[in-house]
Amino acid sequence: MLTINEPFFSIQIRNFDPFQTFLCGQCFRWAQNQDGLWTGIVFGRRLKLSWENDICTLYGIDQQQFIDQFYDYFDLQTDYFSIKKKLVQMDEKLEKVVAFGSGMRLLRQDLWEVLLSFVISQNNGIPRIKQIVDSLCLHFGKPISVEDDAYDFPQPEALANTTMDNLNLCRGGYRCRYISEISGILVHKPSFLTELKTLPSQQARELLLSLPGIGPKVADCVLLYSGIDRSAFPVDRWIKRVMEELYFHRETSEDTIRKFARDTFGDLAGIAQQYLFYYALNNFGKHADA
């Protein structure tokens, strides 16, 4: 265990590996230092943790705070052991895929942060997405810890009320226009995200698709990684490639892949997607679109 001069508590989290979970392309504000300590900005709080043999130790937070604020975030109500078993029973082709990413969990992230992060993800690799998100937080987010140089994810008002020149400081390119326009929509309709969470998944997807700069892949990412729809199956070039290799053995449209996944994996399609993405990312290439 690391020696850190602040309160901590430990909890056993089975079927969890922070490396697989935090670096699989679903989130962009976690990093590991040379001592093995993971730090992330979650729900406006700087979270630190270490992990060894299924024991996760969290620093600067007590057990009740963890339960109140982060139990759902780590998706601890979900039995991943049973899910992995079911996926392999559904399709033996998934056995090596699930085994490869067996410690990956789907986080239930803040909807607003996921929304903008995956707008930024378009035509971008994971390291570049992290850089843009970090820059956006630095320039427009509220400071969480001055000594740690930590900033919260910026609110819509901060992004809608600035100039394009200022937004371009984050080097988001053409995506800055989408960031500005979406932020403006949310400023004028503060209930947008709350209403989105209450809609049936297909209607929520259609509402997301009505926003500037959001296509089918980004909409599905937002639904999946915010926890709104665990059956969403985002299709990027890596998912397309692995699905064509494992199932179709030919060039296949994204719509066909998405329908096949939902028909085959049902409510577990989103979790299957993440195992497939992680497998493809690490076996077909080291950098990928998120």
N, C-alpha and C positions, 0 to 999 in steps of 0.2 A: 504493500500500500504506500502511496505517496505521502510524504510528510507535509501537511499544509496547516497553517495556523488559523483555522476557522472551523466552526461546527460542521459536523457531517453525520450522515446516517447511511446505512447500507441496506440494500434490498436485493433479493434474488430475482433475477429476470431470466427465465429460461427462453431458449430459442431467440437469443438476442446477441448480436455482435455489432458494436458501435461502428466499426470500420465499414461493414457491409450496409448498415442502416443509414449512416450519415453521408456516405460517399457514393451512393448508388444513383444519384441524380434526382432524388425527390425533394431535397432541401439544400440550402446554399449558405447557411450561417453557422455551420459547425466546422471545427478544425482541431487537429491533434498536435500538441507540441512535442518537443524532443523527449520529454519525460513520460510520454504516453497519456497525459491528461487531456481530456476532451473539453473544449469550451464552445458554448453556443449561446446565441441570443434567442430566447423563446418567450413569447407573450410579454415583451418589454422587460425581461429579466435576464441577467447573465447567469447561465447555468454551467457548473463545472462538474465533471464526473470522471471517475476511473473505473475500469472494468477488468475483472479477472475471474475466470472459471465460474461464469454465471452470476457473480456477485458484482452489482453495480453500486459504487459509493458516490454519493452526491454531497457536494460541499456548499456551505453557506445557506443551507435550507434544512428544515426539520421534516419529520415524517408527515405531519398533518399538512404542511404547505405543499409537499410533493403530491399527496393524495388529492388535495383541492385543486391544484393548478396543473399537474403534469401526468396524472394517472391516465387520463384520456389521451393526452398527447403521445405517450408511448404505446397506446393501444393495448393496455394491459388486460382489458376485459376480453380480448380475443385469444382463443386457444390455437396458437400457430402449430403446435405439434399435431393436433387433429386435422387442421387445414392442409398441412403438407402431406399427411397420410391420405386424405381424400383426393387431393390433386393427383397423386401418383396412382391411386386406384382408378381415377377417371381416365388417365392416359399414361401408360408406361413410358412414353417418350419424355415425360417431365421428370423422371426419376433423377437423371444426372443434372438436370437444370435446377431442381429444388435442392439437391444435395450440395451443389456448388454455392448457392446463396442461402444456406440453411439458417443463418443468423440474422437475416434481414427481416425487419418489421416495417409495416406501413405506418408512418406517423400521421396523426390527425392535427394538421397545422392550421394556423390562422388563415381564414379565407382571403382576406385582403392581401396578405403577404404572398400567398400562393398565386393569386390572380396576377399580380404585377410581375412576380418572379418568372412565371411561365410565359408572359408576354415578352419579357426580356430574353427568354430561352430560344426564341425563334432564330434558326440558322446560327446558333451559337454552341460552342462546346462548354462543358461544365466549368473548367477553370475561368473562362471568360465571363460566364454568367455570374460566378461568385465575385469577380472583380467589379462588375457593374452594380450588383446588388450592394456590395460593401461601400462603393462610392456614393450610391444613392442615399444610403443610410448616413454616411459621414456628412454629406452636404445638406440633407433635408430632415434627418431624424433627430429626435430629442436625445441629449446625452443621458446615458444610464449610469456610467461610471467614468468620471474624468480621468482618474489615474490609470484605468485599463483601456482608455480610448474606445469605449463601447457606446454604440448608439442604437436606439430603437428603430424599427422600420418606420419610415415616414408616413404620416397620415395624408389622406387625399387633399386636404386643404393646403398643406405645405407644397404639394406638387402642382395643384391647379392654379395657385396664386403666384407662381414664379414664371419667369420668361423661358423661352426655348433656349436661349443662350446659356442660362443658368442650368437648365436640365441637361444640356449637352456636356456639362462638366463631368457627368458620370460616364461619358463616352458610350452611350447606348445607341448612337446612330439613329436610323429611321424609327427605332422603337420609342424614342423620346416623344415623338408626336402622339403615339398611342398612349403612353403613360400620361401625358398631359390631358388628352381628350377623355380617357376613362376616369381620371381623377376629377375632372370637371363634371362629368355625369354623376358621380357619387356625391359631390358637393351639393349639386342641385337636387339630388334625390337620396338623402341620407339613409332611407329605409331599403335601398337596393339590395345590399348584401343580406340583410335580415330576411327579406322576402325570398331571396334566392334559396336560402336554407330550408324554407318551408314548402317549396314546390316539389312535385314529383320529379324524378331525375330527368326524364325526357324534356319536360318544360324548363327545368333549370338549365339544361344544355342549350336549348333554343334561346333562352335569355342571354346566356353567355355569348352565343354566336352573334347576337345583335350588337355586341360591343365592338368598337374599332380595334382592328388588329388581331381579333381572336378567330381562329379557324378550328376545325374539328379536333386536331391533336391537342391544342392548348386548352380547349374547353374540357376535354376528357381528363387532362392532367389536373385542372383545377378541381373538378368533381372528385377525382380519385384521391388526391393528396390533401384535400381539406376534410375528407371523410364523408362528404355528402353522398357519394355513390361509389361503393366498393366494387361494383360490377363494371365500371367504366374501364375501357381498354384503349389507352392512347397508342396510336400507331405512328412511330417515327421510322427513320431509315433502318435502325438497328432491329426494331421489332419486326419490320417488314422482312428483313433479311433472315432472321432466325425462324420466323413462321414459314417463309417460303422453303427454307432448308429442311425443317422438321416435318412439315405437313403437306405443302402444295407441290414442291419440286418443279416449280415454274414461276414466272412473273405473275404476280397477283395484285389486284387493286386493294387499296386500303380499306374500302368499304366491305369488300369480301372478307378480308382478314378480321375486321372488327366484328362482323356478323358471325363468322365461324367461332371466334373466341367466346362471344356471349352465348351462343348455342351450345358450345362444348363445355365451358367452365361455369356458366350460370352466374350466380351471385359471387363466385370466387374469381371471376375473370380478372378483376383489378389486381388481386394478389398474385395470380398466375402471371400477369403482365410484368410485374416487378421482378419476379424471379427470372423470367425470360429476358427482360432488358438487362439485368445485371450479368447474366450469363453471356449474352451477346456482346455487351460492352467490354468484358474482360477476355473474351475469346476471339472476337472479330476485330477489335481495335481498342486502343487506350483512350481515345478521346471521342466523345459522342455528343450529338444534340440531346438535350435533356427532354 
